[in-house]
Amino acid sequence: MCLKRSIILLLFCAFVGCAPLLPSFETPTVHLTSFRVLPGNNIVPTFEIGLHVINPNRMALKLHGLSYNVELEGFRVLSGVSNQLPVIEAYGEGDILLQARPDLFSTISLFTNLLNQPREQFTFNLEALLDVGGLMPKIRVHKEGLLSLSGTKG
C-alpha cells in the first residue's frame, strides 16, 4: 500500500515538474467557409463542408483527426471522420474540405418533412471536433445558420 502511494506521488511530481516544459497553447480559430450541395446526378446529394483554421501558436498544428455531425432541419443527416488533414504552420492558416453523403434513413425523414412543409432554405447545425494530439485540448466547433442552393447565410 505504501509502495503504491509512493509510486502515485512520484508520477504526480514528475507530471507537475514537466508542466512548465509544455509550450503554451492558444486554441486555434475555426471558421465555417462553405456548406453547399455539390452538383451531380445522384439521387442522394453530396455535401461539401469547408473549414478555415487559423493557428495563433508558434508551433505547427498537426491535426490527427476530425469528426463531425451535421443536422438539417433538426435531422442528423451527415456524420463522418477524416484523418487526411493538412498541417497548419505556425502563425499560419489552412483550409479543410470535407465531402459527405447523407444517412439514408435520416434523409428520408428529412424529405418527408420537406414534402409536408416545402421551403427554399434549410437550417443547419454543424458540430466538429478537431484532434491536435498529445496533451493539447481538442478543438470544438459549433456553427449554425441557413443553407440554400447557393450556399450559406447567417
Backbone bond lengths (Angstrom), bond angles and torsions (degrees), N, CA, C in turn:
res aa  C-N    CA-C-N  psi(-1)  N-CA   C-N-CA  omega(-1)  CA-C   N-CA-C  phi
1 M - - - 1.442 - - 1.531 109.75 -
2 C 1.334 116.35 -44.76 1.460 121.03 179.84 1.527 110.26 -65.39
3 L 1.352 117.32 -39.09 1.459 121.78 178.26 1.529 110.22 -63.44
4 K 1.327 116.58 -41.02 1.458 121.32 179.55 1.530 110.68 -62.55
5 R 1.327 117.57 -43.87 1.469 121.77 178.15 1.524 110.64 -64.24
6 S 1.315 116.34 -39.29 1.466 120.45 -179.42 1.524 110.64 -64.84
7 I 1.329 116.23 -40.93 1.469 120.17 179.32 1.525 110.05 -65.70
8 I 1.327 117.28 -43.86 1.456 120.84 178.84 1.527 110.14 -62.24
9 L 1.324 117.62 -43.23 1.461 121.74 178.97 1.522 110.66 -63.57
10 L 1.321 117.65 -40.95 1.459 122.39 178.98 1.530 110.64 -63.83
11 L 1.334 117.39 -44.60 1.468 121.05 178.42 1.528 111.14 -63.74
12 F 1.320 116.56 -40.98 1.456 120.83 178.43 1.526 110.40 -61.58
13 C 1.331 116.89 -46.87 1.471 121.19 179.80 1.523 111.15 -62.47
14 A 1.327 116.85 -39.46 1.462 120.52 178.79 1.520 110.27 -63.90
15 F 1.336 116.60 -42.91 1.462 120.47 -179.83 1.524 110.94 -65.32
16 V 1.320 117.19 -47.02 1.464 121.55 179.91 1.525 110.17 -64.51
17 G 1.310 116.98 -37.07 1.459 120.94 179.29 1.513 112.85 -67.25
18 C 1.342 117.19 -28.94 1.458 121.30 -179.81 1.520 112.56 -88.23
19 A 1.307 118.12 -12.19 1.467 120.98 -176.69 1.526 113.01 -55.95
20 P 1.346 119.46 -42.18 1.462 118.28 178.96 1.528 113.12 -65.60
21 L 1.329 117.67 -19.19 1.455 120.77 -179.87 1.528 112.14 -77.41
22 L 1.344 117.85 -19.43 1.454 120.41 178.69 1.519 108.66 -71.93
23 P 1.337 117.72 132.78 1.464 118.85 179.38 1.527 110.47 -68.08
24 S 1.336 114.75 149.73 1.469 117.24 176.56 1.517 107.73 -66.69
25 F 1.315 115.54 142.15 1.456 121.16 -174.75 1.517 109.11 -127.62
26 E 1.326 115.60 121.39 1.454 120.79 174.41 1.520 107.78 -100.18
27 T 1.328 116.22 136.68 1.448 120.39 -178.72 1.522 110.59 -64.89
28 P 1.337 117.41 124.29 1.465 119.97 177.04 1.527 111.05 -63.06
29 T 1.305 115.65 155.55 1.455 122.33 176.76 1.520 108.45 -93.91
30 V 1.329 116.26 135.78 1.463 120.90 178.49 1.521 108.08 -124.61
31 H 1.338 116.15 124.57 1.456 122.31 178.19 1.524 109.80 -112.93
32 L 1.307 116.00 142.57 1.460 121.58 170.90 1.518 106.77 -82.08
33 T 1.344 117.48 118.91 1.462 120.68 -177.03 1.521 112.83 -104.08
34 S 1.321 116.78 -25.55 1.463 118.81 177.92 1.516 109.79 -155.58
35 F 1.307 113.83 149.63 1.460 121.46 174.48 1.511 103.92 -153.88
36 R 1.312 115.54 100.19 1.453 117.63 -173.18 1.518 111.32 -144.40
37 V 1.317 113.67 161.89 1.453 121.36 175.10 1.521 106.72 -87.97
38 L 1.341 116.97 127.42 1.456 120.73 178.30 1.523 109.48 -80.57
39 P 1.324 116.89 141.93 1.458 118.93 178.44 1.528 110.22 -66.04
40 G 1.320 115.21 146.37 1.462 119.99 179.03 1.511 110.54 175.27
41 N 1.308 115.33 169.81 1.458 121.21 -178.12 1.518 112.42 -102.35
42 N 1.311 117.49 11.20 1.459 120.69 -178.54 1.524 111.00 -77.91
43 I 1.321 115.90 150.53 1.460 120.66 175.69 1.518 109.48 -66.24
44 V 1.334 116.67 -42.75 1.465 121.61 178.23 1.530 107.62 -95.51
45 P 1.333 118.26 121.06 1.466 120.63 -176.32 1.523 112.60 -71.58
46 T 1.322 114.63 157.83 1.458 121.67 172.88 1.523 107.46 -107.01
47 F 1.326 116.33 133.65 1.454 122.18 179.87 1.513 109.46 -104.92
48 E 1.325 115.56 147.81 1.460 121.77 173.26 1.522 107.39 -116.18
49 I 1.318 115.45 128.20 1.455 121.97 179.15 1.530 106.51 -116.53
50 G 1.320 116.13 121.57 1.455 121.00 179.76 1.517 111.08 -108.41
51 L 1.334 115.97 131.08 1.458 121.96 176.55 1.521 108.68 -123.07
52 H 1.324 116.59 142.68 1.464 122.26 176.50 1.527 107.22 -118.10
53 V 1.327 116.63 124.21 1.466 122.49 -175.92 1.523 109.45 -110.29
54 I 1.329 116.21 130.31 1.468 122.56 176.87 1.528 107.38 -113.46
55 N 1.327 116.61 122.27 1.459 122.57 -177.59 1.530 110.24 -102.65
56 P 1.342 119.09 106.00 1.464 121.87 -179.40 1.537 113.42 -87.58
57 N 1.319 117.26 13.63 1.468 121.46 -174.90 1.517 112.16 -99.64
58 R 1.326 115.75 160.67 1.464 120.60 -179.75 1.517 113.15 -86.34
59 M 1.321 115.85 6.68 1.464 119.96 175.10 1.528 108.50 -126.54
60 A 1.320 114.93 152.90 1.461 119.95 179.89 1.527 110.07 -63.91
61 L 1.302 115.78 148.36 1.461 122.94 -179.78 1.527 107.59 -103.55
62 K 1.326 115.45 102.50 1.457 120.05 179.36 1.520 107.44 -94.33
63 L 1.310 115.66 106.24 1.456 121.29 -178.79 1.528 109.57 -77.85
64 H 1.319 116.60 121.77 1.464 121.42 -179.30 1.517 111.99 -85.19
65 G 1.318 116.75 -30.94 1.455 119.72 -178.59 1.510 111.69 -172.22
66 L 1.308 114.40 166.65 1.448 121.71 -179.76 1.523 107.62 -147.54
67 S 1.317 116.49 136.12 1.462 120.74 172.89 1.520 107.39 -125.31
68 Y 1.332 116.44 150.43 1.454 119.13 -177.19 1.523 111.42 -151.13
69 N 1.328 114.26 157.05 1.463 123.96 174.01 1.513 107.28 -138.12
70 V 1.328 116.26 140.09 1.448 121.51 177.59 1.520 108.81 -129.78
71 E 1.321 114.65 132.40 1.466 120.79 174.68 1.521 108.18 -111.66
72 L 1.326 116.08 138.31 1.459 122.99 171.20 1.514 107.37 -117.70
73 E 1.313 115.87 124.90 1.463 121.31 -178.77 1.531 112.12 51.76
74 G 1.340 116.41 33.78 1.463 120.98 177.64 1.521 114.80 86.21
75 F 1.326 118.72 -2.22 1.463 122.34 178.66 1.525 109.16 -102.40
76 R 1.334 117.72 124.02 1.466 120.52 178.12 1.529 107.48 -73.46
77 V 1.329 114.81 106.30 1.459 119.57 -175.13 1.523 113.49 -109.34
78 L 1.312 117.47 -21.43 1.462 120.35 -179.58 1.517 109.86 -128.01
79 S 1.314 115.53 134.22 1.463 122.48 173.05 1.512 106.87 -145.96
80 G 1.302 116.23 145.89 1.449 117.39 178.03 1.508 112.70 -176.53
81 V 1.315 113.26 178.40 1.459 122.19 178.43 1.522 108.50 -139.87
82 S 1.312 115.45 160.47 1.459 120.60 174.40 1.518 108.61 -150.01
83 N 1.319 115.33 141.49 1.460 120.44 172.41 1.530 110.23 -123.17
84 Q 1.314 116.86 8.58 1.463 123.06 176.19 1.525 107.91 -100.13
85 L 1.328 114.86 79.39 1.458 121.03 -173.04 1.519 110.97 -123.87
86 P 1.326 117.21 149.54 1.466 119.75 -179.11 1.528 111.93 -75.82
87 V 1.312 115.47 159.35 1.461 121.29 169.66 1.525 105.81 -87.54
88 I 1.326 116.31 128.37 1.462 121.16 178.31 1.527 106.21 -96.99
89 E 1.311 116.33 112.50 1.459 121.61 -174.85 1.530 111.46 -61.87
90 A 1.326 115.87 160.99 1.463 121.49 177.43 1.527 109.43 -56.37
91 Y 1.317 116.22 134.23 1.458 122.86 -177.65 1.528 111.31 51.51
92 G 1.317 115.92 36.48 1.461 120.91 -178.18 1.517 112.59 -123.29
93 E 1.313 114.10 -178.20 1.450 122.11 -179.54 1.518 109.36 -134.93
94 G 1.328 115.85 155.88 1.455 119.94 178.00 1.517 111.47 -158.75
95 D 1.314 115.10 159.78 1.461 121.37 -178.23 1.522 110.82 -113.72
96 I 1.320 114.16 146.11 1.461 122.41 176.65 1.519 106.92 -125.38
97 L 1.330 116.55 126.88 1.460 121.33 175.12 1.519 108.64 -115.06
98 L 1.318 115.02 125.61 1.458 121.45 178.35 1.519 108.33 -113.91
99 Q 1.322 116.90 138.40 1.457 121.02 172.83 1.515 107.86 -115.01
100 A 1.318 115.25 131.98 1.459 119.41 -175.06 1.521 110.24 -138.67
101 R 1.325 114.99 146.05 1.462 121.63 173.98 1.516 107.52 -112.89
102 P 1.316 116.22 143.28 1.464 120.01 -173.97 1.527 114.91 -72.31
103 D 1.325 114.29 157.75 1.455 123.08 172.37 1.534 107.58 -70.64
104 L 1.317 117.68 131.69 1.460 122.62 -173.70 1.527 112.63 -59.97
105 F 1.334 118.10 -49.59 1.464 120.53 -175.41 1.524 112.08 -68.66
106 S 1.314 117.24 -40.65 1.467 119.59 176.56 1.519 110.83 -65.52
107 T 1.334 116.58 -36.99 1.455 120.62 179.00 1.526 110.91 -65.18
108 I 1.325 116.79 -41.20 1.468 120.59 177.28 1.529 109.72 -61.14
109 S 1.322 116.88 -43.90 1.471 120.30 177.87 1.529 111.06 -62.53
110 L 1.316 116.61 -40.74 1.465 120.62 178.60 1.525 110.19 -64.16
111 F 1.342 117.68 -47.63 1.466 120.58 -179.74 1.526 111.55 -62.61
112 T 1.308 117.20 -37.93 1.468 120.33 176.48 1.525 109.81 -61.03
113 N 1.319 116.16 -43.96 1.459 121.19 178.15 1.525 110.83 -62.40
114 L 1.345 117.00 -41.15 1.460 120.98 -178.34 1.529 111.79 -70.75
115 L 1.330 117.30 -31.76 1.464 119.69 176.02 1.521 110.86 -65.84
116 N 1.323 116.28 -36.55 1.461 120.94 179.11 1.528 112.41 -76.89
117 Q 1.338 116.61 -28.76 1.468 121.65 -178.46 1.533 109.05 -138.62
118 P 1.333 117.92 77.38 1.470 120.26 -178.23 1.532 111.53 -60.39
119 R 1.321 116.17 147.60 1.467 121.45 178.39 1.521 109.83 -156.54
120 E 1.314 115.44 160.06 1.472 122.62 -179.44 1.529 111.64 -89.50
121 Q 1.334 116.98 -29.88 1.462 121.88 -178.38 1.518 109.52 -122.71
122 F 1.325 115.09 155.18 1.463 121.86 -177.85 1.520 109.31 -127.15
123 T 1.325 117.03 139.58 1.463 119.39 173.63 1.523 108.32 -77.65
124 F 1.327 116.02 143.29 1.459 119.95 175.69 1.514 109.81 -131.45
125 N 1.315 115.04 156.45 1.454 123.46 177.82 1.523 106.60 -139.35
126 L 1.322 117.29 119.93 1.462 122.84 -179.74 1.520 109.41 -112.02
127 E 1.318 116.34 128.14 1.462 123.28 173.28 1.531 106.84 -121.46
128 A 1.318 116.87 125.18 1.461 120.50 178.93 1.526 109.37 -134.76
129 L 1.318 115.54 151.79 1.457 122.34 178.68 1.521 107.32 -133.26
130 L 1.337 116.77 115.78 1.465 122.45 179.46 1.521 108.86 -101.30
131 D 1.326 116.07 128.42 1.460 122.58 -178.81 1.521 108.80 -101.62
132 V 1.343 116.27 115.86 1.457 120.91 178.91 1.529 111.82 -97.37
133 G 1.326 116.18 3.03 1.464 121.22 173.55 1.517 114.17 77.04
134 G 1.313 113.79 174.32 1.454 121.48 177.40 1.515 113.71 58.18
135 L 1.321 115.08 -142.87 1.458 121.40 -179.36 1.522 112.11 -90.02
136 M 1.322 116.78 3.03 1.460 120.24 -178.51 1.532 109.68 -74.62
137 P 1.328 116.62 147.15 1.468 119.07 179.49 1.522 111.59 -71.42
138 K 1.320 115.62 149.61 1.457 119.86 174.86 1.523 108.12 -73.11
139 I 1.324 115.65 149.37 1.455 121.31 -177.77 1.526 108.08 -99.71
140 R 1.312 116.35 120.43 1.470 121.71 179.05 1.524 109.16 -98.96
141 V 1.331 114.96 136.16 1.458 121.33 179.17 1.520 107.98 -125.21
142 H 1.321 116.32 132.10 1.462 121.87 175.26 1.525 107.64 -134.15
143 K 1.312 116.83 119.34 1.464 121.90 178.43 1.515 108.63 -133.89
144 E 1.317 115.62 145.05 1.460 120.19 175.47 1.520 108.58 -142.86
145 G 1.333 115.70 157.27 1.453 119.69 -179.06 1.515 110.65 175.42
146 L 1.346 114.55 -156.20 1.450 121.79 -179.87 1.518 109.79 -114.36
147 L 1.310 116.95 141.36 1.456 123.44 178.90 1.520 108.37 -117.61
148 S 1.324 115.65 131.17 1.461 120.48 173.14 1.526 106.82 -128.94
149 L 1.294 118.38 175.15 1.454 120.72 -179.43 1.521 112.46 -62.24
150 S 1.340 117.93 -21.39 1.457 121.15 -179.51 1.527 113.48 -92.37
151 G 1.344 119.58 -5.81 1.463 120.87 179.37 1.509 111.34 137.84
152 T 1.355 116.13 -150.72 1.458 120.86 -176.28 1.516 111.11 -104.25
153 K 1.314 114.22 155.36 1.457 123.30 171.33 1.508 106.76 -140.86
154 G 1.321 116.75 148.03 1.472 121.00 176.21 1.415 110.83 87.24
